[in-house]
Amino acid sequence: MFSNKVIIITGSTQGIGLKTAELLVRMGARLVINSRSPQKVEATLCYLKEITPHVIGIAGDVSNYEFCLELRKFTIGSFGRIDILINNAGVASSGLMKDIVPNAFEKVVNINLLGSIYPTLACIDEIRQRKGSILFIASVAGIVGLPNYSAYAATKRAIVSLAESLRSELTDDGVFVGINYPGFTENEEQKTMINAKGEEVLLQKRRGIKALSRERTSEKIIEQLQKRKFRMYCSFSAKGVQLMYRIFPQLTLNILRHYRMKISSMQ
Ligand SMILES: NC(=O)c1ccc[n+]([C@@H]2O[C@H](COP(=O)([O-])OP(=O)(O)OC[C@H]3O[C@@H](n4cnc5c(N)ncnc54)[C@H](OP(=O)(O)O)[C@@H]3O)[C@@H](O)[C@H]2O)c1
């Protein structure tokens, strides 16, 4: 199904994006790798070119619309078309809202929200022509707002609304729009987050949380593209939170309030 499909994955030089790219190139796809760091793009290309020659990469910030136009041009110039866009680039953030400086919010909104909107705007016409797919990577925090994660949760919830609107709008175009909810997934050692001061700092190793492997989360992303399923929950916990919030919204919010200290200490 992915053989010769041209796929852009934003933020694909580590973590879930890289693992998804690796699985897709093994399935015959033509991949466009991206992240802000030219060194990481270069290293990722070296790694993936061991598997296939059909992989290219471009460094740049997806929260910059001009760069997204460049990403589109680069992809079409190299592979002739765009079939699938996976809006994966994102950054974790934490901090109590009373402590968060405005600039921290701005950074999280730019990367997590505009960083999904701008590549979509840049590629939408091309994907419509191809009757292709646009996938957004949300989070459990996009189902219900979690204490200590206001900025992250707000951006991930906004992405869900965006995907819902876009899906309705593109109904007659044969384009698949999906929203993926990864659960806690094992982190790369170099994974960063934005703290309350707006600094991008290394995320501390997760303690006491059972995380899915990156491979498992990536397999769910690929399964979602194959089945063209609008919502995909990657873990039982993500599915559980969604069910709980749908059936017992007030109870869910009360539980989150009760366990706010414990949740705040999770990353
Ligand atoms: N890991 C989890 O447990 C989990 C759970 C739920 C949802 N998610 C979501 O899944 C996605 C991937 O998460 P992950 O854990 O794999 O993250 P990660 O390890 O931090 O990787 C993020 C990738 O995005 C790139 N990136 C960040 N900002 C960018 C920007 N403005 N423009 C272009 N590239 C950018 C990073 O490289 P550069 O720094 O070089 O730009 C990196 O390649 C995110 O949207 C995240 O919110 C993750």
The ligand as a MOL file (V3000), in Angstrom:
LIG
                    3D

  0  0  0     0  0            999 V3000
M  V30 BEGIN CTAB
M  V30 COUNTS 48 52 0 0 0
M  V30 BEGIN ATOM
M  V30 1 N 6.6330 10.4600 23.2410 0
M  V30 2 C 5.4110 10.4210 23.7680 0
M  V30 3 O 5.1860 9.7920 24.8130 0
M  V30 4 C 4.2710 11.1210 23.0880 0
M  V30 5 C 2.9840 10.9690 23.6270 0
M  V30 6 C 1.9150 11.6160 23.0110 0
M  V30 7 C 2.1340 12.3820 21.8780 0
M  V30 8 N 3.3870 12.5330 21.3830 0 CHG=1
M  V30 9 C 3.5600 13.3660 20.1900 0
M  V30 10 O 4.2330 12.6310 19.1890 0
M  V30 11 C 5.0620 13.5030 18.4070 0
M  V30 12 C 6.4920 12.9890 18.4150 0
M  V30 13 O 6.9130 12.8750 19.7650 0
M  V30 14 P 8.3640 12.3170 20.1490 0
M  V30 15 O 8.2820 11.8640 21.5450 0
M  V30 16 O 8.8580 11.4090 19.0980 0 CHG=-1
M  V30 17 O 9.1840 13.7100 20.1220 0
M  V30 18 P 10.7610 13.9980 20.0950 0
M  V30 19 O 11.5620 12.7940 20.4060 0
M  V30 20 O 10.9450 15.2300 20.9120 0
M  V30 21 O 11.0110 14.3730 18.5510 0
M  V30 22 C 10.4700 15.5350 18.0230 0
M  V30 23 C 11.0140 15.7380 16.6270 0
M  V30 24 O 10.4440 16.9590 16.0990 0
M  V30 25 C 11.4980 17.8300 15.6610 0
M  V30 26 N 11.0070 19.1960 15.8150 0
M  V30 27 C 10.6850 19.8510 16.9560 0
M  V30 28 N 10.2620 21.0870 16.6810 0
M  V30 29 C 10.2830 21.2080 15.3290 0
M  V30 30 C 9.9580 22.2610 14.4350 0
M  V30 31 N 9.5160 23.4430 14.8770 0
M  V30 32 N 10.1190 22.0540 13.1060 0
M  V30 33 C 10.5680 20.8710 12.6370 0
M  V30 34 N 10.8760 19.8390 13.4360 0
M  V30 35 C 10.7530 20.0070 14.7680 0
M  V30 36 C 12.6890 17.4400 16.5250 0
M  V30 37 O 13.9640 17.7280 15.9580 0
M  V30 38 P 14.6770 19.1840 16.0690 0
M  V30 39 O 14.8450 19.4900 17.5020 0
M  V30 40 O 15.9630 19.0030 15.3060 0
M  V30 41 O 13.7710 20.1600 15.3820 0
M  V30 42 C 12.5060 15.9240 16.5750 0
M  V30 43 O 12.9980 15.3310 15.3810 0
M  V30 44 C 4.9090 14.8920 19.0300 0
M  V30 45 O 3.9250 15.6190 18.3280 0
M  V30 46 C 4.4340 14.5910 20.4380 0
M  V30 47 O 3.7030 15.6530 21.0160 0
M  V30 48 C 4.4680 11.9190 21.9570 0
M  V30 END ATOM
M  V30 BEGIN BOND
M  V30 1 1 1 2
M  V30 2 2 2 3
M  V30 3 1 2 4
M  V30 4 1 4 5
M  V30 5 2 4 48
M  V30 6 2 5 6
M  V30 7 1 6 7
M  V30 8 2 7 8
M  V30 9 1 8 9
M  V30 10 1 8 48
M  V30 11 1 9 10
M  V30 12 1 9 46
M  V30 13 1 10 11
M  V30 14 1 11 12
M  V30 15 1 11 44
M  V30 16 1 12 13
M  V30 17 1 13 14
M  V30 18 2 14 15
M  V30 19 1 14 16
M  V30 20 1 14 17
M  V30 21 1 17 18
M  V30 22 2 18 19
M  V30 23 1 18 20
M  V30 24 1 18 21
M  V30 25 1 21 22
M  V30 26 1 22 23
M  V30 27 1 23 24
M  V30 28 1 23 42
M  V30 29 1 24 25
M  V30 30 1 25 26
M  V30 31 1 25 36
M  V30 32 1 26 27
M  V30 33 1 26 35
M  V30 34 2 27 28
M  V30 35 1 28 29
M  V30 36 1 29 30
M  V30 37 2 29 35
M  V30 38 1 30 31
M  V30 39 2 30 32
M  V30 40 1 32 33
M  V30 41 2 33 34
M  V30 42 1 34 35
M  V30 43 1 36 37
M  V30 44 1 36 42
M  V30 45 1 37 38
M  V30 46 2 38 39
M  V30 47 1 38 40
M  V30 48 1 38 41
M  V30 49 1 42 43
M  V30 50 1 44 45
M  V30 51 1 44 46
M  V30 52 1 46 47
M  V30 END BOND
M  V30 END CTAB
M  END
